[in-house]
């Protein structure tokens, strides 16, 4: 759905259908390297929950960037609709985006 170069955070994303490990590596990277990030997983949070927070943050980060970083309002709205469709696909058991995957 995205055009090449349309969203900066998409440049480092693995391809659709990648392994859960690749998806998690990307969400961990995004949560710790985005220019608007904050400390998502602090030392107060149990270590076993860090990846879950990286995943959630990445979903929210993509939604925010689709709304804020796409200059054309109509195009941003189209992409936000697509993002909602990606989440619905996850609940239907057919996720494709690396940020929205189902762990086995």
N, C-alpha and C positions, 0 to 999 in steps of 0.2 A: 504494500500500500504506500510505503514511503518512496519518494523519489530519491535517487542518489544525491547525497549531500544535503538533503532537506533538513535533517536534524543532526546536530553535532554528536549527541550521545549514541546515535545509531552506528557511528563509524567503527566503534570497538565491539559492537554486539556480535555474538556468534550467529551463525545462520539458523534459520527456522529448523526445528526438528533436531537440534543439537542434543548432546547428552545432558542429563541433569547436572553432571559435574561441571561441564562447560558453562551452563547457565548460571550455576552458583558462583563460579569463578568471576563471571561478568558482573553479577549483582554485587558481589563483594568489592570488586574493583570500582564500580560506579558509586557505591555508598561511601567509599573512602577517597575518591578522586574528583568528583564533580565540583565545579567551582562554587556552587551554592550549598555545598553540603555542610553538615554539622556532625558532631560526634554522635552517630546513630547508636552504636553499641558501646556503652561506657563500661568501666570496670564495675559499676553497680549491677549490671545485668549479667546473669549467669552465662558463662561462655557457651554453653550448649544452645542458647537462644540467639546468639549473635547472627548466625546465618539467616534465621527467620526474619530478623529485623532488617538485614541487608535486602532480603527479597521484597519485603513490604515497602521499604524505602524506595527501591528501584521502580516498583510499580507506580508509586506516587510521584517520583521524580520524572518518569516518562510522561505521566498525565500532565504535570505542571509544565514541562518543556513543550509538549504538544500545544498547549494553550498559550504559552508565553513566547516561545522561540520561533514560531511559524508566523511570518509577517502578515500574510493575508488571512483575514478573519474567517472567510468562508472555508478556506483550506484547513485552517486550524479546527473548525467545527467538524469538518469531514473526518479529519484524523482522530479527533476525540470520539466520534461515533465508531470508527474502526477500532479504537482502543477498547471501547465498551464491548464490541463484538468479540475481541480477543479474549476478554475476561469470560464472557458467556461461553465461548468455545471451551475454555478450561473446565467449566462446570458441566459441560456436555461430554467431557472426556476426550476432547480433540484439540488440545492446546497446540499452538505452533510457535508463538513468540518466545524467545529465550527468557524473558522476564516473567512470563506467565506459563509455567509448566506445572505438571503434576508429578510430584515425587511418587515413585512406585510404592 
